[in-house]
Amino acid sequence: MAQLQEFPLTPLDSRATSLNADSEGGVLNSSTGPSAGTRVVEALDSYPDGGFDAWLQVFCCSMIFMVCVGGVYSWGVMQDALAGVAATSTIAYIGSCQAAMTGFLAIPVNRALRTWGPRPVAIFGSLCCSLGPFIGSWCTHSLPALFLTEGLLFGVGQSSLFFAAGTLPSSYFLRKRNLATGAVYAGGGIGGAVFSLGSGALLSKLGVPLTLRILGCMFFAMTMPSALMLKGRAPKQPFRGGTVIDISMFKDKSFLLILVGTAIGMFPLFVAPFFLPLYSTSLGLSSFTGSLLLAGYNLASAVGRLGFGLGADRLLGPVGSLIVCLTFVGLTTLVIWPVATSLAPLAIFTIVNGICAGGFFSLLPGVVSSLFGSSKLSVTLGMLATTWAPGYFLGSPIAGFILGAAGGADSGIEAFRPAIFYAGAVSLFAAGIIIAARLIVTKDLRKKI
């Protein structure tokens, strides 16, 4: 299999070239002069764009995402089960820590990927993801120990797996890039649904410790074989070589707006999956119903990840699709969730919000490739993901503090509304920033980017 070819190109040329690709997503129409830097040329013969090997990588990456993303998205069930250990806002920090590691470790993990390739990084991530809940099962009454195992150790593992599997499809696909990436990210939604239902059933019969041990074994069985089969295509770089942070990107206004918009957009995105089980309990529904709702949210998320990936390829482009996702996440949170006083409207909110939130995550690699070029994917995505850490880590706890200030979950669903309004308003604000970034690239609203 041929490796990707390298040619000189500046960041500005890279974006222009990407925007001037023909409607088939392949042949480039713009010419470029001499300039500093290199990029991977986006020519059709550089990408398999299908075939057994390419789709096998997608399958393996999807299996990995079932654990590294699905495990985080199913945390709400465990959070409900651990409610007696500490306050809700405090327990939420464990799930937030899991997700925040994606941002905190983005640059070093991407540096490791460029040095050693995806397979060793994914093997390391598999071990950490498996050992986190397994070791944590012996210290379920110790909050500091749960932070170290379920929060930190699992978080380091899921971050390693996330970047190893999340960026790999872009090196195998061009025309179908967003579809392939969406298929990988859909694994996260499916995993979230499976682990939400499975954890709920296991918790009711076996309790927290045994459930965590079983999950640790499942995580290992699902991720280790897939990690061993990963095969990177980009040439490896010496540890001291290559770019870790591309300072020139900060001169690009559209990059700055994408950076700020996605960083702000991360704050509300875990509020719904983390608090749905608790909200349903406040409605008087059973814990199992809460698990079902969270499973439905994750399945809807899987549909959104795949559907928006396909739609980005054929209709709006990744940036336009990202705007739609953030807008509808905000609108459904502000319009439907506050009046969801029974199971039916809550289920509607769960499905629609889950679809749009799932699409948000799967579109980000496509947004980076579309605006800044595929050769910059690992560096640029790492830079962006670093700024997501505050939203990952603080978004849900902020909602928990707002909930506590309003009287707590025991005060009924009215106490949830201030936190709900916070999540919805922040989503719409983030959507506005992404719209501004799109208008900087082109004011032609008919152009797909």
C-alpha positions in Angstrom: 0.0 0.0 0.0 1.5 3.3 -1.0 2.3 5.9 1.6 0.9 9.4 1.4 2.9 11.7 -0.7 4.4 15.0 0.6 4.6 18.3 -1.2 5.3 21.9 -0.1 2.2 23.9 0.9 1.4 26.6 3.4 -1.6 26.6 5.8 -3.4 29.0 3.6 -2.7 27.0 0.4 -3.9 23.8 2.3 -7.3 25.3 3.1 -7.7 26.8 -0.4 -6.8 23.5 -2.0 -9.3 21.6 0.2 -12.0 24.1 -0.6 -11.3 23.9 -4.3 -11.5 20.1 -4.6 -14.0 19.0 -7.2 -17.4 17.7 -6.2 -16.1 14.1 -6.2 -13.8 15.1 -3.3 -10.7 14.1 -5.1 -8.9 16.0 -7.9 -7.5 19.4 -6.8 -8.1 22.4 -8.9 -5.9 25.0 -7.3 -2.3 25.6 -8.0 0.2 26.6 -5.4 3.6 28.3 -5.5 6.7 27.5 -3.5 6.2 27.8 0.3 7.5 26.5 3.5 6.1 23.4 5.2 4.7 20.2 3.9 1.4 18.5 3.6 0.0 15.2 2.5 -1.4 15.7 -1.0 -5.1 14.9 -1.3 -4.9 12.9 -4.5 -7.2 10.0 -5.3 -4.3 7.6 -5.7 -3.0 8.4 -2.2 -6.1 6.9 -0.5 -7.6 3.4 -0.8 -11.0 5.0 -0.2 -12.4 1.5 0.4 -11.4 -2.1 0.2 -11.1 -4.8 2.9 -8.0 -3.3 4.6 -9.6 0.2 4.9 -12.9 -1.0 6.2 -11.2 -3.4 8.6 -9.5 -0.4 10.1 -12.8 1.3 10.5 -14.3 -1.7 12.2 -11.4 -2.0 14.7 -11.5 1.7 15.4 -15.3 1.5 15.9 -14.8 -1.4 18.5 -12.3 0.8 20.3 -14.7 3.7 20.3 -17.4 1.5 21.9 -15.2 1.5 25.0 -13.3 4.8 25.0 -16.4 6.9 24.2 -19.2 4.5 25.2 -17.6 4.0 28.6 -17.6 7.8 29.3 -21.2 8.2 28.0 -22.5 5.4 30.2 -21.0 7.0 33.3 -24.4 8.5 34.3 -25.6 5.1 35.3 -22.6 4.5 37.6 -22.9 8.1 38.9 -26.5 7.4 40.0 -25.4 4.2 41.8 -22.6 6.1 43.6 -24.9 8.9 44.7 -24.5 7.8 48.4 -20.7 8.2 48.3 -20.6 12.0 47.8 -22.6 14.9 46.4 -23.8 14.7 42.8 -21.6 17.6 41.6 -18.6 15.8 43.2 -19.3 12.4 41.6 -19.8 14.2 38.3 -16.1 15.2 38.4 -15.1 11.6 38.0 -16.9 11.3 34.7 -15.7 14.7 33.7 -12.1 13.7 34.5 -12.5 10.7 32.2 -13.6 13.0 29.3 -11.2 15.8 30.2 -8.1 13.6 29.7 -8.9 13.9 26.0 -8.1 17.5 26.2 -5.3 17.5 28.8 -3.4 14.8 26.9 -4.2 15.8 23.3 -0.8 17.1 22.4 1.4 14.4 24.1 -0.8 11.6 22.7 -0.7 13.0 19.2 3.1 13.4 19.6 3.3 9.7 20.5 1.1 8.8 17.5 3.5 10.6 15.1 6.5 8.9 16.7 5.3 5.3 17.2 2.1 5.0 15.2 -1.4 4.1 16.4 -0.8 0.5 17.4 1.5 1.0 20.5 -0.5 3.9 21.7 -3.8 2.0 21.4 -2.3 -1.0 23.3 -1.3 1.3 26.1 -4.7 2.8 26.1 -6.4 -0.6 26.2 -4.4 -1.6 29.3 -5.3 1.7 31.1 -9.0 1.6 30.2 -9.2 -2.0 31.5 -7.3 -1.5 34.7 -9.1 1.6 35.7 -12.5 0.1 36.5 -10.9 -3.3 37.5 -8.7 -1.7 40.2 -11.5 0.8 41.1 -13.8 -2.1 42.0 -11.9 -2.6 45.3 -12.2 1.0 46.4 -15.8 2.0 45.6 -16.3 3.8 49.0 -13.1 5.9 48.6 -13.7 9.0 46.5 -9.9 9.8 46.0 -9.3 6.2 44.9 -12.2 6.4 42.4 -10.7 9.6 41.0 -7.4 7.9 40.5 -8.7 4.7 39.0 -12.0 5.4 37.2 -11.2 9.1 36.6 -7.5 9.4 35.9 -6.4 5.9 34.9 -9.4 5.2 32.7 -9.2 8.7 31.4 -5.6 8.3 30.3 -6.5 5.1 28.5 -9.6 6.5 26.8 -7.6 9.6 25.6 -4.9 7.3 24.1 -7.6 5.1 22.4 -9.6 8.1 21.2 -6.8 9.8 19.2 -5.3 6.5 18.0 -8.7 5.4 16.5 -10.3 8.7 15.8 -7.8 10.1 13.3 -6.8 6.8 11.5 -9.8 6.6 9.0 -8.8 10.0 7.5 -5.6 8.4 6.2 -7.6 5.6 4.4 -10.5 7.7 2.9 -11.0 10.8 0.9 -14.4 10.8 -0.8 -16.0 8.8 2.0 -13.9 10.3 4.8 -16.8 11.8 6.8 -18.8 8.6 6.4 -15.9 6.4 7.6 -15.2 8.7 10.5 -18.9 8.8 11.4 -19.0 5.0 11.4 -16.1 4.9 13.9 -17.7 7.5 16.1 -21.0 5.7 15.9 -19.3 2.9 17.8 -19.1 5.2 20.7 -22.9 5.7 20.7 -23.5 1.9 20.4 -21.0 1.3 23.2 -22.7 3.9 25.4 -26.1 2.2 24.9 -24.7 -1.3 25.5 -22.8 -0.3 28.6 -25.7 1.8 30.0 -28.1 -1.1 29.8 -25.5 -3.7 30.8 -24.3 -1.6 33.8 -27.8 -0.9 34.9 -28.7 -4.7 34.9 -25.5 -5.7 36.6 -25.7 -3.0 39.2 -29.2 -4.2 40.2 -28.1 -7.8 40.6 -24.4 -7.7 41.6 -23.7 -4.2 43.0 -21.0 -1.7 42.1 -17.7 -3.7 42.8 -18.6 -6.7 40.7 -20.0 -4.6 37.9 -16.8 -2.6 37.7 -14.7 -5.8 37.5 -16.9 -7.2 34.7 -16.6 -4.0 32.8 -12.8 -3.9 33.1 -12.6 -7.4 31.6 -15.1 -6.5 28.8 -13.1 -3.4 28.0 -9.9 -5.4 27.6 -11.5 -8.1 25.5 -13.0 -5.5 23.1 -10.0 -3.1 22.8 -6.8 -5.2 22.9 -7.5 -7.3 19.8 -8.6 -4.2 17.8 -5.5 -2.3 19.0 -3.2 -5.1 17.8 -4.8 -4.8 14.3 -4.4 -1.1 13.8 -2.1 -0.1 10.9 -1.0 3.5 10.4 -0.2 4.9 7.0 1.5 8.1 7.7 5.3 7.9 8.0 6.7 7.9 11.5 8.7 10.9 12.7 11.6 11.0 15.2 10.6 12.0 18.7 12.5 15.3 18.5 11.3 16.0 15.0 8.0 17.3 13.5 5.5 19.8 14.7 3.8 19.6 18.1 2.2 23.0 18.0 1.8 25.0 14.8 2.1 28.6 16.0 1.2 29.9 12.5 -2.4 28.6 12.9 -3.0 31.3 15.5 -2.8 33.9 12.7 -5.8 32.3 11.0 -9.0 34.0 12.3 -11.2 31.0 11.2 -8.9 28.7 13.3 -9.2 30.9 16.3 -13.0 31.0 16.0 -13.2 27.2 15.6 -11.0 26.8 18.6 -13.1 29.1 20.8 -16.4 27.8 19.4 -15.6 24.1 20.0 -14.1 24.8 23.4 -17.3 26.5 24.5 -19.4 23.9 22.9 -17.9 21.2 25.0 -19.2 22.6 28.3 -22.9 21.5 27.8 -22.4 18.4 25.7 -22.1 15.9 28.7 -24.9 17.5 30.8 -27.7 15.5 29.2 -26.0 12.0 29.3 -24.7 12.6 32.8 -27.9 13.9 34.3 -30.6 12.0 32.4 -30.7 9.1 34.9 -30.9 11.5 37.8 -33.6 13.6 36.2 -35.7 10.5 35.4 -35.5 9.4 39.0 -36.7 12.9 40.1 -39.7 12.3 37.8 -40.5 9.2 39.8 -39.3 6.8 37.1 -37.3 3.7 38.0 -33.5 3.5 37.8 -33.9 0.9 35.0 -36.0 3.5 33.1 -33.1 5.9 33.5 -30.7 3.3 32.1 -33.1 2.8 29.2 -33.2 6.6 28.5 -29.4 6.8 28.6 -29.2 3.8 26.3 -31.6 5.5 23.9 -29.5 8.7 24.0 -26.4 6.7 23.1 -28.1 4.8 20.3 -29.4 8.1 19.0 -25.9 9.5 19.3 -24.7 6.6 17.1 -27.3 7.4 14.5 -26.2 11.1 14.6 -22.5 10.3 14.2 -23.1 8.1 11.2 -26.0 10.2 9.7 -24.2 13.6 10.0 -21.0 12.0 8.6 -22.9 10.9 5.5 -24.8 14.3 5.3 -21.5 16.2 5.6 -20.1 14.3 2.6 -23.2 14.8 0.4 -25.1 17.9 1.6 -23.8 20.6 4.0 -20.1 19.8 4.4 -18.6 19.3 7.9 -18.7 22.9 9.0 -22.3 23.5 8.0 -23.3 20.2 9.6 -21.5 21.2 12.8 -23.5 24.4 13.0 -26.7 22.4 12.6 -25.7 20.1 15.4 -24.8 22.8 17.9 -27.9 24.8 17.1 -30.3 21.9 17.6 -28.5 20.7 20.8 -29.2 24.2 22.2 -32.8 24.4 20.9 -33.9 21.0 22.1 -32.3 21.6 25.5 -34.1 25.0 25.9 -37.4 24.1 24.4 -38.1 20.4 25.1 -36.2 19.4 28.2 -37.7 22.0 30.6 -41.2 20.8 29.8 -40.4 17.1 29.8 -42.5 16.2 32.9 -43.3 12.7 31.7 -41.6 9.8 29.9 -42.9 10.6 26.4 -41.5 14.2 26.0 -38.3 13.2 27.9 -37.8 10.3 25.4 -38.3 12.8 22.5 -35.7 15.1 23.9 -33.3 12.1 24.5 -33.5 11.0 20.9 -33.3 14.4 19.1 -30.6 15.8 21.4 -28.6 12.5 21.3 -28.6 12.6 17.5 -27.3 16.1 17.3 -24.7 15.8 20.1 -23.4 12.6 18.5 -23.0 14.4 15.2 -20.9 17.1 16.9 -18.1 14.8 17.9 -17.9 12.9 14.6 -17.7 16.0 12.5 -14.7 17.6 14.2 -11.9 15.7 12.3 -13.8 16.5 9.0 -14.0 20.2 10.0 -10.2 20.2 10.6 -9.5 18.4 7.3 -11.8 20.6 5.3 -10.5 23.9 6.6 -6.8 23.3 7.3 -5.8 20.2 5.3 -5.5 16.5 6.2 -1.7 16.7 6.8 -2.4 19.0 9.7 -5.1 16.8 11.2 -3.2 15.3 14.1 -1.5 18.6 15.0 -4.5 20.8 14.6 -6.9 18.4 16.2 -4.5 18.1 19.1 -4.3 21.9 19.5 -8.1 22.1 19.4 -8.7 19.2 21.8 -6.3 20.8 24.4 -8.8 23.7 24.7 -11.7 21.3 25.2 -10.3 20.1 28.6 -12.0 22.9 30.6 -15.4 22.1 29.0 -14.9 18.4 29.5 -13.9 18.8 33.1 -16.1 21.6 34.3 -19.2 21.5 32.1 -21.1 18.8 34.0 -19.9 19.8 37.5 -21.1 23.4 36.8 -24.5 22.0 36.0 -24.3 19.9 39.2 -23.4 23.0 41.2 -26.3 24.9 39.6 -28.6 22.0 40.4 -27.4 22.0 44.0 -27.9 25.7 44.4 -31.5 25.3 43.1 -32.3 22.8 45.8 -30.8 19.5 44.5 -32.3 16.5 42.8 -34.5 15.8 45.8 -36.4 19.1 45.2 -38.0 17.9 42.0 -37.5 18.6 38.4 -37.9 22.4 38.9 -34.5 22.4 40.4 -33.0 21.1 37.2 -34.2 23.9 35.0 -31.5 26.5 35.8 -28.9 23.9 34.8 -30.8 23.0 31.7 -31.0 26.7 30.6 -27.2 27.0 31.2 -26.6 24.1 28.9 -28.9 25.2 26.1 -27.7 28.8 26.1 -24.0 27.9 26.0 -24.7 25.5 23.0 -26.4 28.3 21.0 -23.6 30.7 21.8 -21.0 28.2 20.5 -23.1 27.7 17.3 -22.9 31.5 16.7 -19.1 31.4 16.9 -18.9 28.6 14.4 -21.2 30.5 12.1 -18.8 33.4 12.3 -15.9 31.1 11.4 -17.8 29.8 8.4 -18.5 33.4 7.1 -14.8 34.2 7.4 -13.9 31.3 5.1 -16.7 32.1 2.6 -19.8 34.2 2.7 -21.4 32.1 0.0 -23.9 30.1 2.0 -24.4 27.7 -0.9 -20.8 26.5 -0.8 -20.3 23.2 1.0 -17.4 23.4 3.4 
